[in-house]
Amino acid sequence: MEELTYIDLKQCILADNDQQADAIRSLSREKGFFLWNIMSSPGAGKTTFILDVIRRLKDRFRIGVIEGDIESTIDAQKMQALGVPTVQLRTGGDCHLDAPMILKALESLPTDNLDLVIIENIGNLVCPAEFDLGADLPSMLLSVPEGDDKAVKYPLMFSVCRALVVTKVDTLPYFDFDMEALRRNARILNAGIDIFPLSAKTGEGMEAFINYLIQQINSK
Amino acid sequence: MEELTYIDLKQCILADNDQQADAIRSLSREKGFFLWNIMSSPGAGKTTFILDVIRRLKDRFRIGVIEGDIESTIDAQKMQALGVPTVQLRTGGDCHLDAPMILKALESLPTDNLDLVIIENIGNLVCPAEFDLGADLPSMLLSVPEGDDKAVKYPLMFSVCRALVVTKVDTLPYFDFDMEALRRNARILNAGIDIFPLSAKTGEGMEAFINYLIQQINSK
């Protein structure tokens, strides 16, 4: 009997992605920019958070944005309104960004003159976690209304991120959310993960995160 | 030059899925149960909502549950605690349920003696929308904290659902959420979608939804 040829398409796709992620890492070293990938569920507050970070850091760093969406350009327009160069990646159905998309987007940004490139990924707690984008800081947002049990249910995302930002902490009084349970469960999966509870609406906790981000950028 | 053989794997997968979805529809007609598929982002409140529906309907209908999770069995255990037959589908990384998984799960449920089978899909507003599960009522939850702009950003999900349940309306005072904007944007994509704002926590709006569900089940 002939030997069966077995092609694991997913492994092929991910291996190709990892190569391109390495190319992104080389490019960011060469050009000297810091690449920050932000992932979360839909509605966790990525856009509001990013806009606040840009407002606080745009006089200190030259910032560019890669805005991932399935459809619509409303978030990208908000970034542009702050005067930062922005590239819209519209996936037209795809549930994640991958490294080839990011490489393509970086070609359209003035990376010679940028210190920080922010990626707003597709709102999805599952698929984006599988794709290495070559980021210096892969990170995720979890909003208080989503609940403290998400690390148990979406473990890969919590495993691949170096920073976990817990958003909308101003709504803690209205939800049964156990911050210690979240910390415990996240650290079972990822002992070194840095955790920042904050509210982009009230500003609570933002300064601690901004100081962390500045330190990360400067130590690259 | 030889003709290029082009295989669109995604189309193959979806065509196969649709065949299996037809098999599910035949099975549910034959056995006489109503199949209800519930999709949403992570943390929109699927489990809390389903538990409340079961409590309100379990003396009226014989209910079974198919519980989809990437990891963990904590939700399935809550369903079982209410005394309803429950099958756990653990995808181990996959971002959606598909029709073959549902057919398999239905084999493990006592479908001869069930009136209603509830599917709790993977928490994801993207991928589950692509897979027809043969459900009589494909539906989605959107929670108030996620924001009123989600129809614009995740249009396929809003297009394929017959019912949109807006959860956590008890938190409306704490968020900038425009219910009319949501209705308008959802109906641009899906003119006939039935919309139910409610809170499983306070009970507000639950009766209207329960009456709708009873009517849907009885009119099958």
Chai-1 contact restraints between the chains, C-beta under 6 A:
chainA,res_idxA,chainB,res_idxB,connection_type,confidence,min_distance_angstrom,max_distance_angstrom,comment,restraint_id
A,S41,B,S41,contact,1.0,0.0,6.0,A-B,restraint_1
A,S41,B,P42,contact,1.0,0.0,6.0,A-B,restraint_2
A,P42,B,S41,contact,1.0,0.0,6.0,A-B,restraint_3
A,P42,B,L125,contact,1.0,0.0,6.0,A-B,restraint_4
A,P42,B,E146,contact,1.0,0.0,6.0,A-B,restraint_5
A,P42,B,K150,contact,1.0,0.0,6.0,A-B,restraint_6
A,G43,B,E146,contact,1.0,0.0,6.0,A-B,restraint_7
A,G43,B,G147,contact,1.0,0.0,6.0,A-B,restraint_8
A,E71,B,P155,contact,1.0,0.0,6.0,A-B,restraint_9
A,S72,B,V152,contact,1.0,0.0,6.0,A-B,restraint_10
A,S72,B,K153,contact,1.0,0.0,6.0,A-B,restraint_11
A,C95,B,V126,contact,1.0,0.0,6.0,A-B,restraint_12
A,C95,B,C127,contact,1.0,0.0,6.0,A-B,restraint_13
A,N124,B,V126,contact,1.0,0.0,6.0,A-B,restraint_14
A,L125,B,P42,contact,1.0,0.0,6.0,A-B,restraint_15
A,V126,B,C95,contact,1.0,0.0,6.0,A-B,restraint_16
A,V126,B,N124,contact,1.0,0.0,6.0,A-B,restraint_17
A,C127,B,C95,contact,1.0,0.0,6.0,A-B,restraint_18
A,P145,B,P145,contact,1.0,0.0,6.0,A-B,restraint_19
A,E146,B,P42,contact,1.0,0.0,6.0,A-B,restraint_20
A,E146,B,G43,contact,1.0,0.0,6.0,A-B,restraint_21
A,G147,B,G43,contact,1.0,0.0,6.0,A-B,restraint_22
A,K150,B,P42,contact,1.0,0.0,6.0,A-B,restraint_23
A,V152,B,S72,contact,1.0,0.0,6.0,A-B,restraint_24
A,K153,B,S72,contact,1.0,0.0,6.0,A-B,restraint_25
A,P155,B,E71,contact,1.0,0.0,6.0,A-B,restraint_26
A,T171,B,Y174,contact,1.0,0.0,6.0,A-B,restraint_27
A,Y174,B,T171,contact,1.0,0.0,6.0,A-B,restraint_28
A,Y174,B,Y174,contact,1.0,0.0,6.0,A-B,restraint_29
